[in-house]
Amino acid sequence: MTRYYDLILGLIPLALIGITGALSIVGYTLTVAVSLGAVVSVLLIGHALFVNGPVTDTPSAASTPTSSPPINTTD
């Protein structure tokens, strides 16, 4: 089963090579074509890291219940 990160890993080189090739065929210089392809690849990486970032299933310290301090009983 293909997951989100598998798709991103496939789209990164596809975007870089595909956009570079398409723009160079259309008539852009190679420098501009590679730059625009790289920008799209970086946007894909940024989306995978920051917008839809990987999460762990372990509870964080903020979500774990804290124990109450010991009660001092003096008789």
N, C-alpha and C positions, 0 to 999 in steps of 0.2 A: 504494500500500500504506500503510495507516494504521499508524503507529508509536506507541509509548508516549507520547511528548511531544505528538503530535497529539491523542491521546485526552485527555490532561490539559488541554490548552488548550481543548478543547471542554467538558470537565466542570466547569471553574472557573465560567464564567457559568451553566451549567445548574444546578449545585449552588446557587449564590447565588440565582438567580431561582426555581428549582423548590422548594427547601426553604422559601424565604420565602413563596412562594405557598401551598404546602401547609399550612404552619403557621398562616398567617393565615386560611385557610379553616376549619381545625380550631377556631380560636378564640383563638389566642395574639395578643397585641398586636403591632403592626407592629415595634416596637422589639425585642422578644424574637425575633421571626421573622427579622428582618434580621441580628441578632447571631448566631443559630445558623447561618444560611446562610453568613455570613462566616467563622465558625469552621471549617466544613467546607471552604470554599474555601481557607482558609489551610493546613489540614491537607493538602489535595491539593498545594498548592505546596510545602510542606515535604517531602512525600514525594518529589516530583519532584526537588527540589534536594539533599536530604541522604541519603535512603535509597537511591534509584535515580538518583543524580546523573549528570550527563553526564561522560563521560571522553574524553580525547584519545587518539589512536592513536600519538602520538609517544612514544618512550621518555623517561623522566625521567632526571635526572642521576644518581640513585642506582642505576639499573639499567644504566647504561652502564659498560663495563669501564674501569677506570682503568689508565693506563700506569704502568709501574714506573719508579722514578727512575733516572737514568743511572748507570751503573757507573763508578766512578773507578778507572782502572787506572794505577798508577804503576810504571814500570820502572826 
